[in-house]
């Protein structure tokens, strides 16, 4: 604006107020020549004089600088432009703040995972590492919550702008993701709490699988609980947002509302119609698999005995019903030669065989009593040439059969010859019975797993088409509703 226009505007204002140049100069505290130079355009008022001139003439400083009066419509338009520019700068700043806090929270979460691992596997302090990691995870959540709340407070009422509402939705989403990430991280470090004080977990495949399984469970739980809350909060904000301006903004708001309503409907019905039946079947399969893992088969046992021949025989020829009941020898296989080695069947007759030992011996009931078959073993003692060790396997732990016998003569001790015998024994008859039962159970569980898998596939085959049909009907209803609104 030129000095002449400003001067003419000041002169017109002075005359409209009925002041002479002298009176205006006295009220402003300047000389008559100064007022004259302003009005003739010879000079411009100093910036410090603008408020006094505006108050004296009843105008604004902006009007004096422009050299003309500003209409109400023009003033509102200018204010709106300024407000939009200020809001744009505020939104850009808050978006930057949101990005920064997300990176900070992500770094704290990463530290909450890395530090427990370092302390557990390097310093052998799993429990301490868990609590230190817990501090960092809590700091991540608290930092995100505090900063996001400050950003929301700076934005003010989301009713004023759809852009503000959009950023507010981004804030909700960021808080949801921060919470999910930290809950998953908490699940990842949870196995460390099981370690005793001043010890560390072993870095092996089982530990890694357990950590990732706990992380997945934590993430799944946080999504199942947090996602409906996020959708509900987002829907509430969309409902309270006025998309002032063009009709396109109103249509965009209605589309966002419909998308939110559809997302909430999808989450609810996917959970109830698809995931819930499938999860129940998976849980049943997991229970069956856990039972399969718990089924144990008896193993071969090895043990060594060192004693003189008589003491050794006493160890293996005692125990079970032979110490509790009377019996008589019925038959005994004999070696064909004196130096022959091997396994020979021996049959005894018990008139009253104890019931609690029936599963541990080979028995056969007859009219005279119970026949019990055991075995006699003959083996050559090494380093002695032709000396034979012969014993009757009467104790219950040897009834499954001796697979291998290794007998060696050691040096004499106090005039006694010590025989060291190493026996490799099959599981006992009772354990073999349990093994057969375990095998039958494994077969039954395998068929049960197969049935559960088929049921899971059938559930998906039935539930997915039903869900798709219902979703199409729901989408159609939303579209019809939006058409009625328009």
C-alpha positions as CSV (number, residue, x, y, z in Angstrom):
1,X,0.0,0.0,0.0
2,X,1.4,3.5,-1.0
3,X,2.1,6.3,1.4
4,X,-0.4,8.5,-0.4
5,X,-3.3,6.0,0.1
6,X,-2.4,5.6,3.8
7,X,-2.3,9.4,4.2
8,X,-5.6,10.0,2.4
9,X,-7.2,7.2,4.6
10,X,-5.8,8.9,7.8
11,X,-7.1,12.3,6.7
12,X,-10.5,10.9,6.0
13,X,-10.6,9.2,9.4
14,X,-9.6,12.4,11.2
15,X,-12.2,14.5,9.4
16,X,-14.9,11.8,10.1
17,X,-14.1,12.2,13.8
18,X,-14.2,16.0,13.5
19,X,-10.6,16.6,14.6
20,X,-8.3,19.3,13.3
21,X,-4.7,18.3,12.6
22,X,-3.7,20.2,15.8
23,X,-6.2,18.4,18.0
24,X,-5.2,15.0,16.5
25,X,-1.5,15.8,17.1
26,X,-2.2,16.7,20.8
27,X,-4.2,13.5,21.4
28,X,-1.5,11.4,19.8
29,X,1.4,13.3,21.5
30,X,3.1,14.3,18.2
31,X,3.5,17.7,16.4
32,X,1.1,19.2,13.9
33,X,3.7,18.8,11.2
34,X,4.0,15.1,11.8
35,X,0.2,14.6,11.3
36,X,0.4,16.7,8.2
37,X,3.3,14.7,6.8
38,X,1.3,11.5,7.4
39,X,-1.8,12.8,5.6
40,X,0.1,14.2,2.6
41,X,2.0,11.0,2.1
42,X,5.4,12.5,2.9
43,X,6.0,9.9,5.6
44,X,4.3,6.9,7.2
45,X,3.4,6.6,10.9
46,X,5.9,4.7,12.9
47,X,4.8,1.1,13.8
48,X,4.7,2.1,17.5
49,X,2.0,4.7,16.6
50,X,-0.3,2.3,14.9
51,X,-2.2,1.2,18.0
52,X,-2.7,4.8,19.1
53,X,-4.0,5.8,15.7
54,X,-6.3,2.7,15.6
55,X,-7.7,3.6,19.0
56,X,-8.2,7.2,18.2
57,X,-10.0,6.7,14.9
58,X,-11.8,3.4,15.8
59,X,-10.2,1.2,13.2
60,X,-7.7,-1.7,13.2
61,X,-4.0,-1.5,12.6
62,X,-4.5,-3.7,9.6
63,X,-6.9,-1.2,8.1
64,X,-4.5,1.6,8.6
65,X,-1.7,-0.3,6.9
66,X,-4.0,-1.2,4.0
67,X,-5.3,2.3,3.7
68,X,-8.9,1.3,3.6
69,X,-11.7,-0.2,5.7
70,X,-12.1,-4.0,5.7
71,X,-15.7,-5.3,5.3
72,X,-17.0,-8.0,7.7
73,X,-17.2,-10.6,4.9
74,X,-13.6,-9.9,3.9
75,X,-12.5,-10.0,7.5
76,X,-14.2,-13.4,8.1
77,X,-12.6,-14.7,4.9
78,X,-9.2,-13.5,6.0
79,X,-9.6,-15.0,9.4
80,X,-10.7,-18.3,8.0
81,X,-7.7,-18.4,5.7
82,X,-5.4,-17.6,8.6
83,X,-7.1,-20.2,10.8
84,X,-6.8,-22.9,8.1
85,X,-3.1,-22.1,7.7
86,X,-2.6,-22.2,11.4
87,X,-4.4,-25.5,11.7
88,X,-2.4,-26.9,8.8
89,X,0.8,-26.0,10.6
90,X,-0.5,-27.5,13.9
91,X,-1.5,-30.7,12.2
92,X,1.9,-31.0,10.5
93,X,3.7,-30.4,13.8
94,X,1.5,-33.0,15.6
95,X,2.0,-35.6,12.8
96,X,5.8,-35.1,13.3
97,X,5.3,-35.5,17.1
98,X,3.3,-38.7,16.5
99,X,6.0,-40.2,14.2
100,X,8.6,-39.3,16.8
101,X,6.8,-40.9,19.7
102,X,6.2,-44.0,17.7
103,X,9.9,-44.4,17.0
104,X,10.7,-43.7,20.7
105,X,8.1,-46.3,21.9
106,X,9.5,-48.8,19.3
107,X,13.0,-48.3,20.6
108,X,11.9,-48.8,24.2
109,X,10.1,-52.0,23.2
110,X,13.1,-53.3,21.4
111,X,15.3,-52.6,24.5
112,X,12.6,-54.4,26.6
113,X,13.3,-57.5,24.5
114,X,17.0,-57.2,23.9
115,X,18.1,-56.5,27.5
116,X,16.4,-59.6,29.0
117,X,18.0,-61.8,26.3
118,X,21.4,-60.4,27.0
119,X,21.1,-60.8,30.8
120,X,19.6,-64.3,30.4
121,X,22.0,-65.8,28.0
122,X,25.2,-63.8,28.6
123,X,25.0,-62.8,32.3
124,X,22.8,-65.8,33.5
125,X,20.3,-63.4,35.1
126,X,17.0,-64.3,33.5
127,X,14.8,-63.1,36.4
128,X,16.6,-59.8,36.7
129,X,16.4,-59.4,32.9
130,X,12.6,-60.0,32.9
131,X,12.0,-57.2,35.4
132,X,14.4,-54.8,33.6
133,X,12.6,-55.6,30.4
134,X,9.3,-55.0,32.1
135,X,10.4,-51.5,33.1
136,X,11.2,-50.6,29.5
137,X,8.0,-52.0,28.2
138,X,6.0,-50.1,30.8
139,X,8.0,-47.0,29.8
140,X,7.1,-47.5,26.2
141,X,3.3,-47.7,26.9
142,X,3.4,-44.8,29.4
143,X,5.4,-42.6,27.0
144,X,3.0,-43.3,24.1
145,X,-0.1,-42.7,26.2
146,X,1.2,-39.4,27.7
147,X,2.5,-37.9,24.4
148,X,-0.6,-39.0,22.4
149,X,-2.8,-37.5,25.0
150,X,-0.8,-34.2,24.8
151,X,-1.2,-34.3,21.0
152,X,-5.0,-34.8,21.3
153,X,-5.2,-32.0,23.8
154,X,-3.3,-29.7,21.4
155,X,-5.7,-30.6,18.6
156,X,-8.8,-29.5,20.6
157,X,-12.3,-30.4,19.5
158,X,-12.3,-32.8,16.5
159,X,-15.7,-31.4,15.5
160,X,-13.9,-28.4,13.9
161,X,-12.2,-30.3,11.0
162,X,-12.3,-33.6,9.3
163,X,-8.5,-33.4,9.1
164,X,-8.3,-33.2,12.8
165,X,-10.6,-36.2,13.1
166,X,-8.3,-38.1,10.7
167,X,-5.2,-37.4,12.8
168,X,-7.2,-38.3,15.9
169,X,-8.0,-41.7,14.3
170,X,-4.2,-42.1,13.6
171,X,-3.6,-41.4,17.3
172,X,-6.0,-44.2,18.3
173,X,-4.4,-46.6,15.8
174,X,-0.9,-45.7,17.1
175,X,-1.9,-46.3,20.7
176,X,-3.5,-49.6,19.7
177,X,-0.3,-50.8,17.9
178,X,2.0,-49.6,20.7
179,X,-0.1,-51.6,23.2
180,X,-0.2,-54.7,21.0
181,X,3.6,-54.6,20.4
182,X,4.4,-54.3,24.1
183,X,2.0,-57.0,25.1
184,X,3.6,-59.3,22.5
185,X,7.0,-58.3,23.8
186,X,5.9,-59.1,27.4
187,X,4.8,-62.5,26.2
188,X,8.2,-63.0,24.6
189,X,10.2,-62.4,27.8
190,X,7.7,-64.1,30.1
191,X,9.6,-67.5,30.0
192,X,12.5,-65.8,31.7
193,X,10.4,-65.4,34.9
194,X,10.4,-69.2,35.3
195,X,14.2,-69.3,35.7
196,X,15.5,-69.4,39.3
197,X,17.4,-66.5,40.7
198,X,20.9,-66.0,39.4
199,X,20.5,-68.5,36.6
200,X,19.8,-68.1,32.9
201,X,17.8,-70.0,30.3
202,X,19.5,-72.3,27.9
203,X,19.6,-70.9,24.3
204,X,18.2,-73.8,22.5
205,X,15.3,-74.5,20.1
206,X,12.8,-75.3,22.9
207,X,13.4,-72.0,24.6
208,X,13.1,-70.0,21.3
209,X,9.9,-71.8,20.4
210,X,8.5,-71.2,23.9
211,X,9.3,-67.5,23.7
212,X,7.7,-67.0,20.2
213,X,4.7,-69.0,21.3
214,X,4.2,-66.8,24.3
215,X,4.7,-63.7,22.1
216,X,2.1,-65.0,19.7
217,X,-0.4,-65.7,22.5
218,X,0.2,-62.2,23.9
219,X,-0.3,-60.6,20.5
220,X,-3.4,-62.6,19.8
221,X,-5.0,-61.7,23.2
222,X,-4.2,-58.0,22.7
223,X,-5.7,-58.0,19.3
224,X,-8.8,-59.9,20.3
225,X,-9.4,-57.5,23.3
226,X,-8.0,-54.2,21.9
227,X,-9.3,-54.2,18.3
228,X,-13.0,-54.0,19.2
229,X,-12.2,-51.2,21.6
230,X,-10.2,-49.4,18.9
231,X,-13.1,-49.8,16.4
232,X,-15.7,-48.6,18.9
233,X,-13.6,-45.5,19.8
234,X,-13.0,-44.8,16.1
235,X,-16.7,-45.0,15.4
236,X,-17.5,-42.7,18.3
237,X,-15.1,-40.1,17.0
238,X,-16.5,-40.4,13.4
239,X,-20.0,-39.9,14.7
240,X,-19.0,-36.7,16.6
241,X,-17.1,-35.2,13.6
242,X,-18.9,-32.7,11.4
243,X,-17.5,-32.7,7.9
244,X,-18.3,-29.0,7.2
245,X,-17.7,-27.7,3.7
246,X,-18.4,-29.5,0.5
247,X,-20.8,-32.3,0.0
248,X,-17.9,-34.5,-0.9
249,X,-16.6,-34.2,2.7
250,X,-20.0,-35.3,4.1
251,X,-20.0,-38.3,1.7
252,X,-16.4,-39.2,2.8
253,X,-17.5,-39.0,6.5
254,X,-20.4,-41.3,5.8
255,X,-18.1,-43.8,3.9
256,X,-15.8,-43.8,6.9
257,X,-18.7,-44.4,9.3
258,X,-19.9,-47.3,7.1
259,X,-16.4,-48.7,6.8
260,X,-16.1,-48.6,10.6
261,X,-19.5,-50.3,11.1
262,X,-18.6,-52.9,8.6
263,X,-15.2,-53.6,10.3
264,X,-16.9,-54.0,13.6
265,X,-19.5,-56.4,12.1
266,X,-16.7,-58.4,10.3
267,X,-14.6,-58.7,13.5
268,X,-17.6,-59.9,15.5
269,X,-18.9,-62.4,13.0
270,X,-15.5,-63.7,11.9
271,X,-14.8,-64.4,15.6
272,X,-18.2,-66.1,16.2
273,X,-18.7,-67.9,12.9
274,X,-15.2,-68.9,11.8
275,X,-12.5,-68.5,14.4
276,X,-14.4,-69.7,17.4
277,X,-15.4,-73.1,15.9
278,X,-12.0,-73.5,14.4
279,X,-10.2,-72.5,17.7
280,X,-12.3,-75.0,19.6
281,X,-11.2,-77.7,17.2
282,X,-7.6,-76.6,17.3
283,X,-7.8,-76.6,21.1
284,X,-9.1,-80.1,21.0
285,X,-6.3,-81.1,18.6
286,X,-3.8,-79.5,20.9
287,X,-5.1,-81.4,23.9
288,X,-4.9,-84.6,21.9
289,X,-1.3,-83.8,20.8
290,X,-0.4,-82.9,24.4
291,X,-1.7,-86.3,25.5
292,X,0.3,-88.0,22.8
293,X,3.5,-86.2,23.9
294,X,2.8,-87.4,27.5
295,X,2.6,-91.0,26.5
296,X,5.9,-92.6,27.4
297,X,7.3,-95.9,26.3
298,X,9.5,-98.0,28.6
299,X,13.2,-98.0,27.7
300,X,15.9,-100.7,27.8
301,X,17.8,-100.5,31.1
302,X,21.5,-101.1,31.7
303,X,23.1,-101.7,35.1
304,X,26.2,-103.2,36.4
305,X,26.8,-105.5,39.4
306,X,30.1,-106.2,41.1
307,X,30.3,-108.9,43.7
308,X,31.5,-112.4,44.3
309,X,29.6,-115.1,42.4
310,X,27.4,-116.2,45.4
311,X,26.4,-112.6,46.2
312,X,25.7,-111.9,42.6
313,X,23.4,-114.8,42.3
314,X,21.6,-113.8,45.5
315,X,20.9,-110.3,44.0
316,X,19.3,-111.6,40.8
317,X,17.6,-114.7,42.3
318,X,15.6,-112.9,44.9
319,X,12.6,-110.7,45.0
320,X,9.0,-110.9,43.8
321,X,6.8,-114.0,44.6
322,X,9.8,-116.2,45.1
323,X,10.4,-114.5,48.5
324,X,6.7,-114.5,49.4
325,X,5.2,-117.9,48.4
326,X,6.2,-121.6,48.3
327,X,6.9,-123.1,44.9
328,X,8.2,-126.3,43.4
329,X,10.4,-126.9,40.3
330,X,8.4,-128.4,37.4
331,X,10.9,-128.4,34.5
332,X,14.2,-126.9,33.6
333,X,16.1,-126.8,30.3
334,X,19.7,-128.0,30.5
335,X,22.7,-127.2,28.4
336,X,23.9,-129.8,26.0
337,X,27.6,-129.3,27.1
338,X,29.3,-128.2,30.2
339,X,30.7,-125.0,28.5
340,X,27.5,-124.1,26.7
341,X,26.1,-120.6,27.2
342,X,22.7,-119.2,26.6
343,X,19.2,-118.8,27.9
344,X,17.2,-121.7,29.3
345,X,13.5,-121.8,30.4
346,X,12.7,-122.9,34.0
347,X,9.1,-123.6,35.1
348,X,7.9,-123.4,38.7
349,X,4.5,-124.3,40.2
350,X,3.0,-122.0,42.8
351,X,0.0,-123.3,44.7
352,X,-1.0,-119.8,45.8
353,X,0.6,-117.2,43.4
354,X,0.3,-113.5,44.7
355,X,-2.1,-111.5,42.5
356,X,0.0,-108.4,42.7
357,X,2.8,-110.1,40.7
358,X,0.8,-111.5,37.8
359,X,1.6,-108.6,35.5
360,X,5.4,-109.0,36.1
361,X,5.8,-112.7,35.4
362,X,4.8,-115.2,32.7
363,X,2.0,-117.2,34.3
364,X,-0.4,-119.9,33.4
365,X,-3.2,-121.1,35.7
366,X,-3.7,-124.9,36.0
367,X,-5.8,-127.2,38.2
368,X,-2.8,-127.7,40.5
369,X,-1.8,-124.0,40.8
370,X,0.0,-121.4,38.7
371,X,2.9,-122.2,36.5
372,X,5.5,-119.5,36.3
373,X,8.2,-119.5,33.6
374,X,11.5,-117.8,34.2
375,X,14.9,-118.1,32.6
376,X,18.3,-119.3,33.6
377,X,21.3,-117.7,32.0
378,X,24.8,-119.1,31.4
379,X,27.7,-116.8,30.3
380,X,31.4,-117.2,30.0
381,X,33.4,-115.0,32.4
382,X,36.0,-113.3,30.3
383,X,39.8,-113.6,31.0
384,X,39.2,-116.9,32.8
385,X,39.2,-119.3,29.9
386,X,36.4,-121.8,30.5
387,X,34.7,-120.6,33.8
388,X,31.0,-120.2,33.4
389,X,28.7,-117.9,35.4
390,X,25.2,-119.4,35.8
391,X,22.3,-117.7,37.5
392,X,18.5,-117.8,37.6
393,X,16.7,-114.5,36.7
394,X,14.0,-114.6,39.4
395,X,13.7,-110.9,40.3
396,X,10.8,-109.0,38.6
397,X,13.1,-106.4,36.9
398,X,14.7,-109.2,34.8
399,X,11.5,-110.9,33.5
400,X,11.5,-108.8,30.3
401,X,14.6,-110.6,29.2
402,X,18.4,-110.0,29.3
403,X,19.6,-108.9,26.0
404,X,23.3,-108.9,26.6
405,X,25.6,-110.1,29.5
406,X,29.2,-109.0,29.9
407,X,31.0,-110.8,32.8
408,X,34.6,-110.1,33.7
409,X,36.8,-111.4,36.5
410,X,38.6,-108.7,38.4
411,X,41.5,-109.1,40.8
412,X,40.9,-111.0,44.0
413,X,39.9,-108.9,47.0
414,X,40.6,-110.4,50.5
415,X,40.8,-113.8,48.9
416,X,37.5,-113.5,47.1
417,X,37.1,-113.4,43.3
418,X,35.0,-110.4,42.2
419,X,32.9,-110.7,39.1
420,X,31.8,-107.6,37.3
421,X,28.7,-108.1,35.3
422,X,27.0,-105.7,33.0
423,X,23.5,-106.5,32.0
424,X,21.4,-104.9,29.2
425,X,17.8,-105.7,30.0
426,X,14.6,-105.3,28.1
427,X,11.6,-103.5,29.9
428,X,9.8,-105.6,32.5
429,X,6.7,-107.5,31.5
430,X,4.6,-104.9,33.3
431,X,6.3,-102.1,31.3
432,X,5.8,-104.1,28.1
433,X,2.1,-104.3,28.8
434,X,2.0,-100.6,29.4
435,X,3.9,-100.1,26.1
436,X,1.3,-102.1,24.2
437,X,-1.4,-100.1,25.9
438,X,0.5,-96.9,25.1
439,X,0.7,-98.0,21.5
440,X,-3.0,-98.6,21.3
441,X,-3.6,-95.2,22.9
442,X,-1.3,-93.6,20.4
443,X,-3.2,-95.2,17.5
444,X,-6.5,-94.1,19.0
445,X,-5.1,-90.5,19.5
446,X,-3.8,-90.4,15.9
447,X,-7.3,-91.3,14.6
448,X,-8.8,-88.7,16.9
449,X,-6.3,-86.1,15.5
450,X,-7.3,-87.1,12.0
451,X,-11.0,-86.7,12.9
452,X,-10.4,-83.3,14.5
453,X,-8.6,-82.2,11.3
454,X,-11.5,-83.3,9.1
455,X,-13.9,-81.6,11.5
456,X,-11.9,-78.4,11.3
457,X,-11.9,-78.5,7.5
458,X,-15.6,-79.2,7.5
459,X,-16.2,-76.3,9.9
460,X,-14.3,-73.9,7.6
461,X,-16.1,-75.3,4.5
462,X,-19.4,-74.6,6.1
463,X,-18.8,-71.4,8.1
464,X,-16.9,-69.4,5.4
465,X,-19.7,-69.6,2.8
466,X,-22.3,-68.7,5.4
467,X,-20.2,-65.8,6.6
468,X,-19.7,-64.5,3.0
469,X,-23.4,-64.6,2.4
470,X,-24.2,-62.7,5.5
471,X,-21.5,-60.1,4.8
472,X,-22.9,-59.5,1.3
473,X,-26.3,-58.9,2.8
474,X,-24.9,-56.6,5.4
475,X,-23.0,-54.6,2.8
476,X,-26.1,-54.3,0.7
477,X,-28.0,-53.0,3.7
478,X,-25.3,-50.4,4.3
479,X,-25.4,-49.3,0.7
480,X,-29.2,-49.0,0.7
481,X,-29.1,-47.0,3.9
482,X,-26.5,-44.6,2.5
483,X,-28.6,-44.2,-0.7
484,X,-31.6,-43.2,1.5
485,X,-29.5,-40.7,3.3
486,X,-28.3,-39.1,0.1
